[in-house]
Amino acid sequence: MRLMISLFRAYPMASFLMVLALFLSGLAEGLGLSALLPMLKIALSSGDNAAVAAEPPGELEQAVLDLLAWLGIPVTLGALLVVIVVAAFFKAVLLLVAQRQVGYTAAQVATDLRLETLRNMMRSRWRFFLHQPAGRLTNALATEAERSAQSYMFGATALTFLIQALVYGTVAVLVSWQATLLGLVGGAVIIWLSHFLVRVTRKAGKKQTDLMVSLISRLTDTLQSVKPLKAMAREHLADRLLHRETNRLNKALRRQVLASAGLNSGQDLMFVMVIAFGLYLALGILSMEFATVLILAVTLGRAFNFMGKVQKQYQKLAQSESAYWSLRETNRRAEAEREHPGGHVTPTLGTGIALRDIRFSYDGTPIFDGLDLDIPAHRMTTLVGPSGSGKTTVIDLVIGLLRPDRGAVSIDGVPFADIDLTAWRGMVGYVPQETVLLHDTILHNVTLGDPGVAEERVEEALKKAGAWGFVASLPEGIHTMVGERGGRLSGGQRQRIAIARALINDPKLLILDEATSALDPESEAAIIATLRALRQQVTILAITHNSRLSDAADIVHRLAPGAGVRAG
Ligand SMILES: Nc1ncnc2c1ncn2[C@@H]1O[C@H](COP(=O)(O)OP(=O)(O)OP(=O)(O)O)[C@@H](O)[C@H]1O
């Protein structure tokens, strides 16, 4: 229920149109039904088609007769049948309009939730993002957004059935309110008796949502390390890793299916019992008129049926709504961790970047304490040092992904707090330690899908990165698909594509994090020559364990684990 209110608030116009169409279709259905009683009376009476009723007309019947007289429609079997068909037509059209509206809104719900989650995650602070398992985001975007949209569909369908149940119930009240009241009590008892099955489903749904998060997270991690698993014949370990979650998920699903089957069969049986009892009471004991009893049986029977459907849809909603709340929670946390955009100064990087008296720690463990470091503009600076000495951390501080606990990073003497972070990062070309390419063409991988980049510029960037030789020899050139995560290219080729990607926007600062580690000596020499030529236009900051790159650098900073820095 809370979910429907939340989504009705988020999509007020679409929801209003849906409810209006449902309401009007309910009215059309009510009109058709109301014509049923006089029509039955005529059909059941002997003689010609004139209205010959044995008993005086009831309240509803009289109202229908008055309405027909007002519209100038004769009370004949044919005219009444036409009214019923026309009403059914309008009901069908309006229901279609309502369902189309529901479908469109549900699709919109899924799309908006996906985009909102992605945006919030992308805008969140780097340290928060780092702590999110990749699978959580995948699951949120794929499974949870889909289940949230389904919840809206279930809720809206429940509303459709509820309106129909109300229409049938109202007609039944107009025929005999005493009989309807009796039926209502019976129906309420049945709904109350079956409600525990809805609770079971809700619990199982919540469990399913939680388990999916950890299952997809584990699955994503496992899929990334399939090669070593296969190479060492340890595939069975993947099985084991996922075994616990899949089994628990299986249990939750079984409980859910059982509860839903129980509701289906149990509820129908109880409704039939109530109707049979009502028929016995009306015909056997109270000796009510047959046409009235028939109408009551049809309307109350349908009202029960629709109430049952409302509960079944509600059960489905209860099963899937936890996904919506889980997604909302993910969004709330990401929003609370939104990265500060910084100040308003757009840097030019004319003189250089300075880190002064930096103290930085991860989860209370200090990495630097009192670090001073200069990266002069238009020079090639390399960071060297043993693994874990904090080279990547320096880069993250320079990009502003991490903030120091103490001390300051400045660009041309302007402290980071005053710098427009987006403008600064727009001037950076970054080649990460691990090159993961998108499953797309080389062109797309270099431009990252930016349609404003001309193919000539891509070619130029590939040439600078020393990649043009192998790209040009491919049958489809820059339009060649690189395969899943770039799997159709060698490590060195992937690295050169990543370098071209970093160069495509003519960066002011080019950052290379071990970016030449997978290159052969010739390719490496070519890249180093390119970098040396580039440094008049671009400031270069490179992490390397490679002496050739260090030798070619203007400045070498040697990092020692735990703090200080020595310039070489
Ligand atoms: N997100 C993190 N949370 C906690 N500790 C971290 C995190 N990232 C890095 N560290 C720790 O900080 C230290 C410095 O890491 P960093 O990646 O900067 O080193 P590095 O010199 O680049 O290492 P390598 O040459 O192996 O890439 C390491 O001891 C590492 O374990």
The ligand as an SDF file (V2000), in Angstrom:
LIG
                    3D

 31 33  0  0  0  0  0  0  0  0999 V2000
   40.0590    1.3710   -0.6540 N   0  0  0  0  0  0  0  0  0  0  0  0
   41.0090    1.0340    0.2180 C   0  0  0  0  0  0  0  0  0  0  0  0
   40.6730    0.7200    1.4780 N   0  0  0  0  0  0  0  0  0  0  0  0
   41.6150    0.3900    2.3900 C   0  0  0  0  0  0  0  0  0  0  0  0
   42.9310    0.3510    2.1190 N   0  0  0  0  0  0  0  0  0  0  0  0
   43.3480    0.6550    0.8840 C   0  0  0  0  0  0  0  0  0  0  0  0
   42.3950    1.0030   -0.1290 C   0  0  0  0  0  0  0  0  0  0  0  0
   43.0970    1.2620   -1.2570 N   0  0  0  0  0  0  0  0  0  0  0  0
   44.3980    1.0690   -0.9640 C   0  0  0  0  0  0  0  0  0  0  0  0
   44.5510    0.7160    0.3030 N   0  0  0  0  0  0  0  0  0  0  0  0
   45.8240    0.4600    1.0000 C   0  0  0  0  0  0  0  0  0  0  0  0
   46.6150    1.6250    0.8900 O   0  0  0  0  0  0  0  0  0  0  0  0
   47.9590    1.3210    0.5990 C   0  0  0  0  0  0  0  0  0  0  0  0
   48.4030    2.0640   -0.6460 C   0  0  0  0  0  0  0  0  0  0  0  0
   47.6790    1.5720   -1.7460 O   0  0  0  0  0  0  0  0  0  0  0  0
   47.9650    2.0660   -3.2240 P   0  0  0  0  0  0  0  0  0  0  0  0
   47.0420    1.3420   -4.1270 O   0  0  0  0  0  0  0  0  0  0  0  0
   47.9330    3.5400   -3.2620 O   0  0  0  0  0  0  0  0  0  0  0  0
   49.4580    1.5580   -3.4150 O   0  0  0  0  0  0  0  0  0  0  0  0
   50.3380    1.4480   -4.7230 P   0  0  0  0  0  0  0  0  0  0  0  0
   51.6710    1.9850   -4.3830 O   0  0  0  0  0  0  0  0  0  0  0  0
   49.6270    2.0840   -5.8820 O   0  0  0  0  0  0  0  0  0  0  0  0
   50.4000   -0.1150   -4.9150 O   0  0  0  0  0  0  0  0  0  0  0  0
   50.6200   -0.9980   -6.2620 P   0  0  0  0  0  0  0  0  0  0  0  0
   51.9720   -0.6370   -6.8120 O   0  0  0  0  0  0  0  0  0  0  0  0
   50.6000   -2.3850   -5.7460 O   0  0  0  0  0  0  0  0  0  0  0  0
   49.4910   -0.6600   -7.1600 O   0  0  0  0  0  0  0  0  0  0  0  0
   48.0220   -0.1940    0.4820 C   0  0  0  0  0  0  0  0  0  0  0  0
   48.5480   -0.7090    1.6850 O   0  0  0  0  0  0  0  0  0  0  0  0
   46.6120   -0.6350    0.3170 C   0  0  0  0  0  0  0  0  0  0  0  0
   46.3820   -1.8730    0.9560 O   0  0  0  0  0  0  0  0  0  0  0  0
  1  2  1  0
  2  3  1  0
  2  7  2  0
  3  4  2  0
  4  5  1  0
  5  6  2  0
  6  7  1  0
  6 10  1  0
  7  8  1  0
  8  9  2  0
  9 10  1  0
 10 11  1  0
 11 12  1  0
 11 30  1  0
 12 13  1  0
 13 14  1  0
 13 28  1  0
 14 15  1  0
 15 16  1  0
 16 17  2  0
 16 18  1  0
 16 19  1  0
 19 20  1  0
 20 21  2  0
 20 22  1  0
 20 23  1  0
 23 24  1  0
 24 25  2  0
 24 26  1  0
 24 27  1  0
 28 29  1  0
 28 30  1  0
 30 31  1  0
M  END
$$$$
